[in-house]
Amino acid sequence: MDFFDDVKTTASDVGKTVKRYAETALEVSKKKITVIDLKTKLNEAYKNLGKLCYRNSHSEEDLSEAINELIAEIDRINEAIKENN
């Protein structure tokens, strides 16, 4: 019976190891998806910042507050990307 007990223990250990690797892979995948989403938001924020800067330079309207808010948002997104890498 010792042989079968050893096989059972080994199979159980292998199962636990596979589970740990799968959980780790899942966590890594979730972080990668989060970073991809954040980079998409970052690109959109940069695009909006460019539009605001262009409008600000070609009109009498003062958009400096909106520009500063968008820069702060970009900083927050960049920080979130760093935290998830």
C-alpha positions in Angstrom: 0.0 0.0 0.0 2.9 2.3 0.5 3.4 2.6 -3.3 -0.2 3.7 -3.8 0.0 6.1 -0.9 3.1 7.6 -2.4 1.4 7.9 -5.8 -1.6 9.6 -4.1 0.6 12.0 -2.2 2.6 12.9 -5.3 -0.5 13.4 -7.4 -1.9 15.6 -4.6 1.3 17.7 -4.5 1.4 18.0 -8.3 -2.2 19.2 -8.2 -1.5 21.8 -5.6 1.5 23.0 -7.5 -0.5 23.3 -10.7 -3.2 25.2 -8.9 -0.6 27.7 -7.5 0.8 28.3 -11.0 -2.6 28.7 -12.5 -3.6 31.2 -9.8 -0.3 33.1 -10.4 -0.9 33.1 -14.1 -4.5 34.4 -13.6 -3.2 37.3 -11.4 -0.6 38.2 -14.0 -3.2 38.1 -16.7 -5.5 40.4 -14.7 -2.8 42.9 -14.1 -1.9 42.9 -17.8 -5.5 43.5 -18.8 -5.6 46.3 -16.2 -2.5 47.9 -17.7 -3.9 47.7 -21.2 -7.1 49.4 -20.1 -5.1 52.1 -18.3 -2.9 52.7 -21.3 -6.0 53.1 -23.5 -7.3 55.7 -21.0 -3.9 57.4 -21.0 -3.8 57.6 -24.8 -7.3 59.2 -24.7 -6.3 61.6 -22.0 -3.2 62.7 -24.1 -5.4 63.1 -27.1 -7.8 65.3 -25.1 -5.0 67.3 -23.7 -3.7 68.0 -27.2 -7.1 69.2 -28.2 -7.5 71.4 -25.2 -4.0 73.0 -25.7 -4.8 73.6 -29.4 -8.2 75.2 -28.5 -6.5 77.2 -25.7 -3.9 78.7 -28.1 -6.5 79.5 -30.8 -9.2 81.1 -28.8 -9.8 83.7 -26.2 -11.2 81.1 -23.9 -9.1 80.3 -20.9 -8.8 76.5 -20.6 -5.9 76.4 -18.2 -8.0 74.9 -15.4 -9.3 72.1 -17.6 -5.7 71.5 -18.9 -4.4 71.2 -15.3 -7.2 68.8 -14.4 -6.3 66.6 -17.4 -2.6 66.7 -16.5 -3.5 65.5 -13.0 -5.6 62.7 -14.5 -2.7 61.7 -16.7 -0.5 61.6 -13.6 -3.0 59.4 -11.8 -3.2 57.0 -14.7 0.6 56.8 -15.0 0.8 56.1 -11.3 -1.8 53.3 -11.6 0.2 51.8 -14.5 3.4 51.8 -12.4 1.5 50.1 -9.5 0.3 47.3 -11.8 3.6 46.6 -13.5 
